[in-house]
Amino acid sequence: MEYLKGINLKGKTIKFPIYFPDATRAVVRSLDSNDLQKAGIEGVVVNTYHLMSQPGATVIKQAGGIKKFMNWPGFVASDSGGFQILSLIQRNSSAGSITDKGIIFRSGSKKTIFSPEKSIQVQFALDPDIIVCLDDFTPPRAKLEEIEISVNRTVEWAKRCKEEFIKHVEREKLSVENRPLLLGVIQGGDDKLMRERCAKELLKIGFDGYGFGGWPLDKNGKLNFEITSFTASLTPDDIPRFALGVGNPQNILDCFRCGYHIFDCVLPTRDARHRRLYVFSRNPDEPDFLETEQVHDYLYILKAKYNGDKRAISEHCDCFTCQNYTRAYLHHLFRIQDALAWRLATIHNLRMYTRLTEKLRGYIK
């Protein structure tokens, strides 16, 4: 496999692999742009549905786009917003319904149709670097007939997204060099034939990159490596692959090995707020580190044994938190429920992820 080292995107080079933390509502909770940059973060993912709801696409567009709105100089990918709406409906059918036209969701007495066209329109208002097509998320352990419906709808919505995307590019007179990338999403659940069919149809339409769609974990909560690697094999090596929703550090390493370039996941930031910190299982500077069976461990900072622990969270970490604070202090902050605990823990977890991607880039060289 020829591994893609990076691409040019709106006049900048985006290096692979890269991890984007979720800035769902235009913020990585408890951090500002300086914190993110110092942790080595180069891009974030924002959520179309949530930003459309609050503060509204018009507000962000008037601010000059999502980057100016949140004062972020790095890359921004906007997901379609479909996963959040579909998840709500799949959990509670009274919240709305899914049709070929789009997603109908209800908020009180108000009914809204979120279509492929609407998703692209809102994303152009946000002005990100990467736009993701609206897709019909295949729920975990779906039956074959459900998977087939999901694939058919995903392909049809992708066509409509591409058509709407082209309209905006032509209307705004954007060149190939200064327009955003458009990514199609490959659905198909755990069925390889459905995955292959979806990928073939999306390749016919033509996109700048392709994302892994659906649930990446098996019934035991482990990465479904067979399906994620098979899905990666369905697209060319010289086009970016986005492992949407993946994952913990070990998942990122495994998906990197089978050809994914971009990763996003809520885990490091959410876990940080819930007192679960990530540490390398051994020194990442050792030459054979990436051959380790498990590259990371967890440190549960609220355990009593850390009450007087004067060590940094990790001896192998160069983040702001580890260079300035002890485990005992983090333990104390969480015990008294001070907001600084979130910030320091999140900085550490994100730096752990960016160090991993830096090591993987070195591995490519």
N, C-alpha and C positions, 0 to 999 in steps of 0.2 A: 504494500500500500504506500502510495506517495502521499506524505502528510502535508497538508496545506499550512504554511507558516503564518500567513496573514493576507489581508487584502487592503486595497485603498478604499476609503469610505469618506466621501465628502471632503476630500483634500487631506485626510489624515490616514495613517496606517493603523489598522487594528490588528494586533498580534494575537496568534492563537497558540495554545488554548487560552481562553479568557473566561472568568467567572463574573457574572452580573448579579449583585444582590437585589432583592426585590424592594424597590422604592414605590410600592403600590400606589400610594396617594401623594406621590411626588416628594417622599421623604423616606429615608432609611431610619426607622424610628430611633430617636435619641442622638443621632449623629448629624453633623453639618458637612458641607462640602470639604472643608479642610480635614476633618477627621477621616473622611473616605479616602481622600488623596494620600494622606500620610499612611494609611493602611494598605496602600498599593492598589486600591480599586480604580479601574479605568472606565467602567460603564455600569449602568443600572437598568433595571426593567421597571417600567411604570404600567399601570393598569388602565386600559381604555374605559372600561365600564365605570370604575370608581371615580375617575377624573371627569367623566361625562356627567356623573351625578353630582359631584362636588369637587371643585368650585364651578365646573362647567367648561366645556371646550372653548366657549367664547372668551371667557376670562383669561384663559391660558394663551389663546391666540393673540389677544390684545396686549398681553405682556411680552409678546415676541417669541412665543413658543415655550416648550417645557423646560429647556435648558436655562433660559433667562428667568423664567418663573421661579425655579428652585436654585438658581445661581450655581449651576453645575456645568463645568467645562468639558467633561468627558463624554463618552458615548451614551446614547439612550436607545433602548429597544422598547417598543410599546407592544404588549400582547393585545390580542384582539378583544379581550373582555369576555369572550364566550364561555371560558371555563367557569368563571365565577357565577354567571347567570345560569348556565346549565346545571351546575352543582346544586344551586338553590332549588331549581325545578325538580331535579332528580330526587332530592331529599323531601320535597314538599310540592306535590302536583298542583296545589292551589295557588302556588306562587307564579304559575304561568304554564306555557306549553311551547313545544318545539314543532315548527312546521317547515315545509320546504321554502316558504317565503323568508323565514327568519325566526327569531326567538321572541315570543310574546310573553312579557313579564308584567306582573301587577304589583303596584305599590299603593295599598289602600284601594281607593276607587279608580285610580289612574291606571290605564293600560298603555304600554309602550311596545312598539315593534322595533327590535334591534336586528337589523338586516346586515348582510355582508356589505352593502353599499354604505350604510350608516357607520359601520365599524371603520371602514377606510376613510370616510369623511372626517370622523372624529380624530383618527390618528394623524391625518394630514394637518388638522388644526393644532395638534400637539407638536408637530414638526420634529419627530425623532429621527434617528439614523437608520433604524431597522423597524419595519412594519410587518406584523404577522397577520396572515389571513384568518378570518373567522372560520372556525371548523366545528364540526359536531363531535364533541368529546365522547368517546366510547367508554361507558362506565366499566369498572372492574368486573370480571367474570360475566360479561354480557353473553347472551345466547347468539348463535350464528345469525339469526334473522335480524337481531338488533345491531350486530356488527355491520351487516350488509347495508342496512339503512343509514348507519353512521358514515360509512365509506361513500355511499352514493351522494349523500347530502354534503359531505365535506368536499368532494370533487366539484359538485355543482356550485357550492358557495365560493370555492376557490376561483372558478371561472368568473363569477360575478365580481369578486374582489379584484381580480386582475384587470377586468374591464374598467372598473371604477378607478383603480390606481392609474391606468393609462390616461384616463380623462383628466385627472388632476395634474399629472406630469405634463401633459400637453397644454392645459390651461395656464399653468404656472411657468411654462417654457423652461422646464428643468432638463438639463443635460444628463447623460449617463454618469458624469463625474460628480454632479451636485444633487442628484436625487437620492432618496432613501432606498435601501434594499427592501424587496418584498419576499417574504418567506411563505412557502406553502407548508401545510402540516399533514404528515402521514398518519392516518388512523388505521384501524384494523384489529384492535385488541390483541389477543394472543393467537390469532389465526394468521399464519404466514401467507396463505393464498390471498387473504383480504388485504394484508399489508402490501403485498406485491402488486395487486391490482390498483390499490390507491396510489402507490408510488408511480406506476406506469402512467396513470391518467394525469397526475400532477406534472410529470416530466413532459408530457405532451403540451400542456398549457405553457410551461416554462416559467421558472422562478429563479431568483438570485440565490436562494438557499432553501433548505428543507429542514423542518423540525420534527422531532419525535413527538407524536401526539398520543394521548391516552395515558393510562396509569403505568409507570415504569417499574412498579414493584410486584412481586408475586404474592401468593396468599400468605406467605410467612413473613412478609415485610422486607424481603431481600430484593436486591436489584434483579429484575428478570433479564439476565444477560443474554439469553438465547434470542429473545425478541428484540432487545435494543440493538444487539450486534447485527441481527438479520436486517433490521430496518435500515441501519447505516449502510449495509452492503447494497441497498437498492438505488443509491444515488451516487453520482460521480465524485471521485476523490478531490477534484479541483473546485468544488462548490461547497460553501460552508454548510455544516450540519449543526443544528441547534438541539441539544438534549434538554428539551423543555421540562422543567421541574426536577432535574437531577442535579445534585443530590448531596449526600454526605461525602467527605473526602475520598473514601474508598470507591464509592460509586463514580465519582469524577475520574479517578485514575482508570477504572475499568472501562468506562465509556470512551475515554481518550484513546485507550489501546485499540478500540474497534472503530475509531475514526471520527469521533465528535469533536467539534471545535469550540462551541459556545455552551455555557452552562448557566442556569439560574435556579435558585432554590431559596425558600424561606428559612431553611433549617438553621444556618449559623446565627442569623439575627434573632429568630424566635427562640432558639435554644439558649442563647445568651441571656435573654430576658427571663427565661425559666431556670436560670442557674446551672445550665449544663455547658461546660466549656470544652473546647477541642484542644488536644495536645498531640504532637507527633509521637508515635510509638518508639521512635529512635531518632538519632541525629539525622536530619534531612540532608546535611552536607556530605554524608558518607556516600561514596561512589555507587554502592549497590542499594541505596535506600529504596528506589522504586521497585525493587524486587521483593521488598518486604511483604509478607502475607497479609498483614493489616497495617496500613500506614498511620492510623490514628487511634487514640483512646479518648475516653471521656473523663472529665474531672468534674465532680459534683460539689461545687464550691460551698454549699451550705452544710456539708457534713461537719460534725463537731471536731474532727481531727484537724481541720484547717483553721480553727479558732486562733491559734498562736503561731501558725506556720509563716516563717519569715521569707520563704522562697517566693520567687516569681511564679506566675501560673505555669510557665514552661521555661526550662533552661535553654531551649532551642528556639526561642521566639525573640524577635527584635522590635516588637510593637511598642507603642507608647505606654500601654498599660504595664507590660512586663518590665520595661526599663525604669518604671517609676513607682510601682505599687506592689505590695505583697499579697499573697493568698489570704493572709489574716485580714488585711484591710478590705479586700473584696468580700470576704465572709461577713465582716462587720457591716458593710454597706447593704448587703442583701438582708441581713438580720434586721436592720432598722428601716428597711424598705426605702432607701434614698435613691432618687433618680440617677445619681452618678453611677450606681451599680450597673444599670442598663448600658450606659455609655461605655464604661471601661470594659465590660464583658464583651460587648458587641465589637468594639475595636479589636480586641484580641482574636475573637473567632474569625473576623473577616481577614485579618492579617495572616492567620493560619491558612486560609483558602488561597490568598494571593501568593504566599510562599510556595504552596503546592503547584500552582500554575506556572510560577517562575521556574521551578525545578523541571516541570514537564517541557517547557520551552527549551531548556538546556538539553534535555534528553533528545529533542528533535535535532538540535545542532550536532 
